[in-house]
């Protein structure tokens, strides 16, 4: 493990001489700057074990530099250098937080002893920083972190597909990072200058989806006051990401199929055929094959999308990634100038035991909340969300009460299942009764009656 030293000295000759002395130790890396302003910039960009600073520098001097470091809470061990007649300033620097001081001209033997002692005193801190750096490098792929073998297979697959223009289908539960995978594919692809354009197909009503994807001509419908380019046109030369592709209505599925086959389309109300060079990535939190089997998704479109499929495992199947991701989010949500929060053993144990129904998105939210509520440097169990501190025990689907007639109990259980099913379908369809009815296999009229019977408020799902 190499240790880094930042040397700030305004004299070119002294700076070069000290650098050569320090580099005699093969375990040291040395960067040099000529003033305090450059030192601050370097410390913000890179982690250093030791800052070796001259107290007398033009501009931001050594004393002001120490104050700035303390203000920004940069974790570096400071050693100051000063002339023999300025011992009082060196003592003042130590009161401000400097580790030690050296008088000029620098005694080489004394310099090495002070550096050696300082490095020994901060060995634990440097090991933590080194491990964090190693983890980021070894387990990171285009901003996706994982130690899980299944995810490493996904990384390899992304590397292979990046060399082609193949259509990709990503399946995974909500919050597993499908858009991150799409972004990684886009960034890894060489020779394509176009942007990544994302569309949430579930969030758009059926009458707007076609215009959103393909654009429209002026006057093609009442509110079309001017020509508008669609998402496919905007993504020309790049990637279009169709999130929740399983929610695309049947009429739009046929039009999307044509675009995937021919890479051509017309704007709504237009006659000109527009050709695009675009990679299509679809994503869904449901099984498209099951939707095909249920008659809710076109089989030919499924095979056009499913050229290369990526299955993302849920977080509960990636327990080794929980500490890694938690540390990453703790660093992401640390306050400016502060070191990332650590986790107490009880807090980390609670994170590992949680089932994470919301996957990585839920974990990120939990860590962000913990960073806000934690008053010191260590996240404790009480800083975690309530459902992790006091997890509710799993409930049976229903209570078996032998004092009640079986038909009554069955009617109650069936009604409860039906209510939950309809609520889930409304959530998936964003409160759209027509699409919800198709999911449930009911007529619109029957579904509306059931919604009224169960007193379900559709508005909360829109």
Steps between C-alpha positions, in 0.01 A plus 500: 500500500668820381449816705462844344665822613412849381798739515421875493815713465540825301875457438554291184842380615386400851186336359694282255763408761238395759309301240811299408570432870146374560492285184802309631233302690337275238178486704437874460338697219568874501306782330628857515336844485646848537233675709206452735228549236642213291529288815127541578407398143726193519358394838145524363584276204722238665533326839837567664648348814727795577512865406851645532453879488731800515356763733629791289339492156360780279122533490343239725776435757554186706298624799201596286534167317471310830190701592345423161574128542338498845201693367447249218577205733751347257651190667871568443785500754674839485872554554626859469843632405628832629819705544685483833382847598132410463461229764208688658308476171570124487359462854193698395461272196500196731229662711295530180540128437843439344657166596863622527742759364845501339749787506696606193746398377329160511690221676451196273518245783249696712268544199490123443435429869209748515347364174537141623337578834213691337431217254502245782249707700253516209544149360140395579353806328714441191405132483129591500556758223707249300236228530226743394708593196562134415131414532402788273750386238447124522126480544390801295378484141372824344382626843335165587640341815483128570700207640230253394600237236163534321553875468854442373346281228272794418807727477662254257180488295491881485860502376407257221179674393675839497685393185170455312173683432290214641162565662507420872226401745564556873274324752516561873298608798430867569810673638759249374669759278366428152561855380856485638561187292358673191727799565801267539423336163470842338825630653693182416394510134775639280454718192149632578470872564124522561341539845321257728128587497279339769123456478280364780228326298281441808489869592351617169132465399433298187396806297830679574744210472507493119569874479767469771681218320464609137420873518221684319439753226343840556119475504494119522275531807340782698796594723768443233594866456836422339706213364660284770779244470440172681731308731613260227606793283680666791688175572633470143861383514460396864272292722130508589405342833137385520431449870198283599466386140246238611246779561492615135139473369423244226457760222838653577664158516432451128656839414802433719549163329526674163761745633710214640479315167561789262643781719248727324188685616277800421411779736135516609315679219804478270571312175879526488678180602781574745792258528701477823813321613424419862558219748182398684517386863173386659449443872221350708437395859272219381563191288429593137477130413221457754322803354528336157356176638213698656429669166594847629816550293570427134711190451678640191590821687627294793745316274611828340578643845642181645804479271729522801348474849652618827344371823582718799500319836317672790709639785389223739689257272812721511572525878873548442417826321313657792812620694660617175195698388436632851856638516457653154175676593648613832778668303250645250289660774781618726506874562761703314833486679395210726624142493239239396292352783599158632254228610480344845492116504132499610401742221680295234343181637154658462581599141611145420186344655252728321329348193513823290171480306593836342850373415787747441268802490370411847856451630607839364203672665576324830865608497414858404255517794761349733764754395257784574394369843846385615660775716851353500724292275339158564152394390331313784198267491266780613598710195353242261136507380245357744422190292863389539518569873172322581422271207142375500481120518366336183124450515306197386266575208206457740416384850352154526201531731323164541212673680392652168336308212747413224295663218503834688875480551559413134283791383700740719835365379394516133375857542829601663704342219278669239537838671879470515520381138293795374707748702822352358360512146393863548850580622655332194263681261534833685126513568401442135177295529511367143852362531427373850193310372717327236753401768225358721324320214176684582273728306533871574146500642569207735828653618333835571237319711773315694690826561182657634425194721847509651493882532836535324604855416639489142642851527785392731643280225506766226 
